[in-house]
Amino acid sequence: AWTAAWFVIRDRTTRGLDAWLAAEAAGGREWTCHDRKVGGYPFRILVTCGRLTAQRGPVQADVGSLAAVAQVYAPRHVIAEIGGPLRATDGRTTIEGRWDVLDVSIRTSKEGVQRASLVMK
């Protein structure tokens, strides 16, 4: 029964991500999660991207890999690790940022974000 439930949760997560990406695109913001995978069986939902790109008009930014995880019993607490470097450009100016560790923790509720933390080294 748990295996079937996990696959339902994974499917809902995938559909939720697709709906969010579509809503962002409708607002003029294109996000691309290259080589996206959704896994984490049996107790987590893990979303990974080989590279993450965001674009709005002429401004484009991309980072290395992304791994975001939530425990199935605490889906409103997401922890993510983002690989560098960051490259952002508007076609004229390019900015690059490098780090060894970039970790993000976000806890939400129905009312919105309760707590967000960022660690960068």
LOKOL-872078 format. One line per 8 residues: number of its first residue (from 1); for each residue x, y, z of N, C-alpha, C. Coordinates in steps of 0.1 Angstrom, whole numbers, padded with zeros to 4 digits. Layout:
NUM = X Y Z X Y Z X Y Z; ...
REM end
This chain:
1 = 0008 -0012 0000 0000 0000 0000 0009 0013 0000; 0020 0012 0008 0028 0024 0009 0035 0027 -0005; 0039 0017 -0012 0045 0019 -0025 0035 0026 -0035; 0023 0021 -0035 0012 0028 -0043 0010 0042 -0039; 0010 0045 -0026 0008 0058 -0021 0019 0067 -0025; 0032 0062 -0024 0043 0070 -0028 0043 0074 -0043; 0039 0065 -0051 0038 0068 -0066 0027 0078 -0068; 0016 0078 -0061 0006 0088 -0062 0011 0102 -0058
9 = 0019 0102 -0047 0025 0115 -0042 0035 0120 -0053; 0043 0111 -0058 0053 0115 -0068 0046 0120 -0081; 0035 0114 -0085 0027 0119 -0096 0021 0133 -0093; 0016 0135 -0082 0010 0148 -0078 0021 0159 -0078; 0033 0155 -0073 0044 0164 -0073 0048 0168 -0087; 0049 0158 -0096 0053 0161 -0110 0042 0170 -0116; 0029 0167 -0114 0019 0176 -0120 0019 0190 -0114; 0022 0191 -0101 0023 0204 -0095 0034 0212 -0100
17 = 0046 0206 -0102 0057 0213 -0108 0054 0217 -0122; 0048 0209 -0130 0044 0212 -0144 0034 0224 -0144; 0025 0224 -0135 0015 0235 -0134 0022 0248 -0130; 0031 0247 -0120 0039 0259 -0116 0047 0265 -0128; 0054 0256 -0135 0062 0260 -0146 0053 0267 -0157; 0041 0262 -0159 0032 0267 -0169 0027 0281 -0164; 0024 0282 -0151 0019 0295 -0146 0030 0306 -0147; 0043 0302 -0144 0054 0311 -0145 0056 0315 -0160
25 = 0055 0306 -0169 0056 0309 -0183 0045 0319 -0187; 0033 0317 -0182 0022 0326 -0186 0025 0340 -0180; 0033 0341 -0170 0037 0354 -0164 0050 0360 -0170; 0055 0353 -0180 0067 0358 -0187 0080 0353 -0182; 0079 0343 -0173 0092 0338 -0167 0093 0323 -0171; 0104 0320 -0178 0106 0307 -0183 0117 0300 -0174; 0113 0289 -0168 0122 0281 -0160 0124 0268 -0167; 0137 0263 -0168 0140 0251 -0174 0148 0242 -0165
33 = 0143 0231 -0161 0150 0221 -0152 0155 0210 -0162; 0168 0212 -0166 0174 0202 -0175 0176 0189 -0168; 0172 0178 -0175 0173 0164 -0170 0166 0162 -0157; 0154 0168 -0156 0146 0167 -0144 0143 0152 -0140; 0145 0149 -0128 0141 0135 -0123 0133 0137 -0109; 0123 0129 -0107 0116 0129 -0095 0117 0115 -0089; 0123 0114 -0077 0125 0101 -0071 0124 0103 -0056; 0132 0095 -0048 0133 0096 -0034 0126 0084 -0026
41 = 0121 0074 -0033 0114 0063 -0027 0122 0057 -0016; 0117 0055 -0004 0104 0053 0000 0098 0065 0008; 0106 0073 0014 0101 0083 0024 0103 0097 0020; 0109 0100 0008 0112 0114 0004 0106 0116 -0010; 0105 0128 -0013 0103 0132 -0027 0115 0141 -0031; 0123 0136 -0040 0135 0143 -0044 0134 0147 -0059; 0136 0160 -0061 0135 0166 -0075 0149 0170 -0078; 0155 0166 -0089 0168 0170 -0093 0168 0175 -0107
49 = 0177 0185 -0109 0179 0191 -0123 0194 0190 -0125; 0198 0187 -0137 0212 0187 -0140 0217 0201 -0141; 0208 0210 -0145 0211 0225 -0146 0198 0232 -0146; 0197 0244 -0139 0185 0251 -0138 0187 0265 -0145; 0178 0268 -0154 0178 0281 -0161 0165 0288 -0159; 0167 0301 -0157 0155 0310 -0157 0157 0322 -0166; 0146 0326 -0173 0147 0337 -0183 0134 0345 -0182; 0136 0358 -0183 0125 0367 -0184 0130 0379 -0193
57 = 0123 0379 -0205 0128 0388 -0215 0142 0386 -0218; 0150 0396 -0219 0164 0394 -0223 0173 0389 -0211; 0168 0389 -0199 0176 0385 -0188 0175 0370 -0186; 0187 0363 -0185 0188 0349 -0184 0198 0346 -0172; 0194 0336 -0164 0203 0332 -0153 0203 0317 -0153; 0215 0311 -0150 0215 0296 -0148 0225 0293 -0137; 0222 0282 -0131 0231 0276 -0121 0234 0262 -0125; 0243 0255 -0117 0246 0241 -0120 0234 0233 -0115
65 = 0237 0222 -0109 0227 0213 -0105 0218 0218 -0093; 0206 0212 -0092 0197 0215 -0082 0192 0201 -0077; 0192 0200 -0063 0186 0188 -0057 0177 0193 -0046; 0164 0191 -0047 0154 0196 -0036 0147 0184 -0031; 0146 0183 -0018 0140 0172 -0011 0130 0176 0000; 0120 0168 0001 0110 0170 0012 0106 0156 0016; 0105 0154 0029 0100 0141 0035 0085 0140 0032; 0080 0129 0029 0066 0127 0025 0057 0131 0037
73 = 0062 0130 0049 0054 0133 0061 0055 0148 0065; 0064 0156 0058 0066 0170 0060 0067 0177 0047; 0058 0177 0038 0059 0182 0024 0061 0197 0023; 0058 0204 0034 0059 0219 0033 0073 0224 0038; 0082 0214 0040 0096 0218 0044 0105 0212 0033; 0110 0221 0025 0119 0217 0014 0133 0222 0016; 0142 0213 0014 0156 0216 0016 0163 0214 0002; 0171 0223 -0003 0177 0223 -0016 0191 0226 -0015
81 = 0199 0219 -0024 0213 0222 -0026 0214 0227 -0041; 0221 0238 -0043 0222 0244 -0056 0237 0244 -0059; 0241 0238 -0070 0255 0238 -0075 0257 0251 -0083; 0269 0255 -0082 0273 0267 -0090 0280 0263 -0103; 0285 0273 -0110 0284 0287 -0107 0271 0293 -0112; 0268 0305 -0107 0257 0313 -0112 0262 0321 -0124; 0254 0321 -0135 0257 0331 -0146 0244 0338 -0149; 0245 0351 -0149 0233 0359 -0153 0238 0369 -0163
89 = 0229 0371 -0173 0232 0381 -0184 0220 0387 -0189; 0221 0400 -0193 0210 0406 -0200 0214 0408 -0215; 0224 0402 -0220 0229 0403 -0233 0240 0413 -0235; 0241 0422 -0225 0252 0432 -0225 0262 0430 -0214; 0257 0427 -0202 0265 0425 -0190 0263 0411 -0185; 0274 0405 -0181 0273 0392 -0175 0279 0392 -0161; 0272 0385 -0152 0276 0384 -0138 0278 0370 -0135; 0289 0366 -0128 0291 0353 -0124 0294 0352 -0109
97 = 0288 0342 -0103 0290 0339 -0089 0294 0325 -0086; 0303 0323 -0077 0308 0309 -0074 0307 0307 -0059; 0305 0295 -0055 0304 0291 -0041 0308 0276 -0040; 0311 0272 -0028 0314 0258 -0025 0301 0251 -0021; 0293 0258 -0013 0280 0252 -0008 0269 0263 -0009; 0258 0259 -0014 0246 0268 -0014 0234 0259 -0010; 0230 0261 0002 0219 0253 0007 0207 0262 0011; 0195 0258 0008 0183 0266 0010 0173 0257 0018
105 = 0167 0262 0028 0156 0255 0035 0144 0264 0036; 0133 0259 0031 0120 0267 0031 0109 0259 0038; 0103 0266 0047 0091 0260 0054 0079 0268 0051; 0069 0262 0046 0057 0270 0042 0045 0265 0050; 0034 0273 0049 0021 0269 0054 0011 0273 0044; -0002 0271 0046 -0012 0276 0037 -0012 0291 0035; -0007 0298 0045 -0006 0313 0045 0006 0318 0037; 0015 0309 0035 0027 0314 0027 0040 0309 0034
113 = 0051 0316 0032 0064 0312 0037 0065 0315 0052; 0068 0305 0060 0070 0307 0075 0084 0310 0078; 0093 0303 0071 0107 0305 0074 0116 0301 0062; 0126 0309 0059 0135 0306 0049 0149 0308 0054; 0158 0299 0050 0172 0300 0054 0181 0297 0042; 0192 0304 0042 0202 0302 0031 0216 0302 0037; 0223 0292 0033 0237 0290 0037 0246 0290 0025; 0255 0299 0024 0264 0300 0013 0279 0301 0018
121 = 0287 0292 0013 0301 0292 0016 0310 0293 0004
REM end
